[in-house]
Amino acid sequence: MNNRKILITGGGTGGHISPGIAIYEECRDQNIPCWLLVGNRDSRFTYLNEVDERSLMFYGAPRFTKNPFKIPLFLLKFLFSSLKIRRFIRKKGITDVIGMGGYVSAPALFAAKQMKKNIWLCEQNVVPGKVTQLFIRHAMGVFSTFKNCTRFIDSRYHDKIILAGNPIRKNVLTDVDKKDALKKFNLSHCSRVILAIGGSQGAQQINDLVLQLKMKYAKELINTGIIWCTGAGTFEKYKALLAENNLMGSIYISPFVEEIGYAYAASDLAISRSGSGVMVEMAAMELPSILIPYPYAAMNHQSHNADEFVEANAAVKIEGKDITVEALAESVFRILDNKNRYNGMRESCLKEAKTEAASFILKFIGDYNNAVSK
């Protein structure tokens, strides 16, 4: 349907922005006019460079607050942001607004509701976020990543849930030979590679565990390389600790890897938090994982996310605030040293990956609009 004009909105974390970019890319490939709206603070995410600046918008959507003294200012900023987007929707003739989640999307979705535009939600986690909870009654549909999402949603809205998967950016789905990927990280001499992802700001728990793993199991890991994404906030600290302990060999350490698809292609196993975005990316690249849920995540949603992959045999979950390096090492070697188990996990990853999620979402929206217009 060529008369669709889509506004995609979300932000606050990369987990809301990355799938939004994936839908933007699919819109662009299908020649559907679309724009991506994120928060002012989201300019720090480098992969926004993948979006044409003419299609990228920033605005001052306020964070949610329970502080009674801050509520008046919050409401003022919220209404101002909403009015700004109302003008944009009217000017561009937007027909559909897709909310990717995060507080950033709320004013735009409110504007769309007021203007009686089609509202669609993408829920990345098993446990729905605040935006999904607030707007589900007004949405045409909710595109979920995990099948068990309905367990945490009012039964009145179950007919709105569409299992679609989490859209993945094209830059992630890299069709690259493993040998070439290993060369990129100077790890061609390694028989196997572990990818450790500390997150954009750095997950101290994971970073500490990776350092301890390398120190305590240096002999067992002598032929195992590590691609270590520490996060920007902790990179210098862990780089210095590696040098101090003479552990720099067979380690590629960086704040983040911009071409993450190469890192996935080079790796045999990942150690990561269990945000939905990174989980589906790893699954799409057939990469088994050890998931360490962030213990303070809202509604414990990362643990519930991890359970989905554990149930599917695509990952192992290690949970708790006091995880030991011994527990991590046991999981690492049980996976890597058991070929049958490892191959089974890879096959399960492929079953969980829904690499066509973005095109599925756009087709569903197009079919809905066609049916309504008849």
C-alpha positions, 0 to 999 in steps of 0.5 A: 500500500503506497500511501502509507507514511510511517513514524517510528518512535522509541529510545532511552536505550539501544534495545528500543532504538536498534529494532526501530532502525531495522524497521526504518531500513525495511521501509526504505527498501520498500519505498515507504516514506518513514521517519525515526523519532528518538530522544535528545539524549539518544544522539550517543548511539552511534548506529543512528548514523545508519539513518538518513539525517533527513529521516531522523528527528530528535525531541525532548521527551521527558522521563517518567517520574513519580516525584510529586514535585517534578510532575508539573514540569514533566506534564509541561514537557510532555505536552510540549513534545506531544504538540510538536509531534502533532504538527509533524504528523499533520505536515507529513500526513503520517498514517501509522505510528509504531512505538518501539518502547521507552519513555521517548515514545510516549508523547508521540503515541499520545499525539497519534491517539489524539489525532486518531492515527493507527498506533502499533507497538513493538514489545521486545521483552516477555514482560511488557514495559510501561509504554505498552501497558499505557497504550495497548488499549489504543493500539491496533496491535502489539508485535511481540518478540516472545510467545510468553508475552501474553502471560503478563498482559491482561486477557482483554488484549490477548487478541492484539498480540502478534508474535513477530520477533524483534527486528534486526538491523541489516548491519548485524546480519553480516554474511561474512566468512568466519576466517575473515571475521577472525582476521578482523580481530587478530584472532585467526590463530584461535581454535575458538572464540568467546564474545563478551558483551558488557553493554553500552555503559559497561556491565561491571559484573560481566566484565569482572567475570571475564577478567577472572575467567582469563586469569584463573583459567589461562591454561584451559583457555590458551587456544581460546580468543576473547572479543571483549566489549567492555562498554565505554564507561569501563574500557580504560579500567579493564584494558589497564588490568589486562596489561597489568596482569600480562593477559593481553594475548588472544584478547580483542578489547574495545568499548564496543564493536561497531560492526557487531555482525563480524564479532558474532561471525567470529565467535563460538559462544557469547556471554551477555546480559539478556536484553531482547535485542542482543539475544535475537541478534545472537540467535540469528547468527547461530551463536549459543549464549550464556545469559546473565540477566541484569538483576535490577531490571524492571519487573525482572524482565531480563530473567524472563527473557533468558528463560525463553531461550533456555526453554528453547535450548538456545542458551544457558542462564546464570542468575544472581548478584553473586555469580562466581567465576567457577560457575561461569567457567563450568557453563563455558566448558560444558558448552564448548567441550560437548560437540553434540550439545553445542550443535544442538544449541546452534540449531535451536538458535536458528529456530528462535531467530526471526530474521524477517521480523521487520518485513513481517511487521510492515506486511501486517500493517499494510494488510490491515490498512488495505482491509480497513480501506475496502 
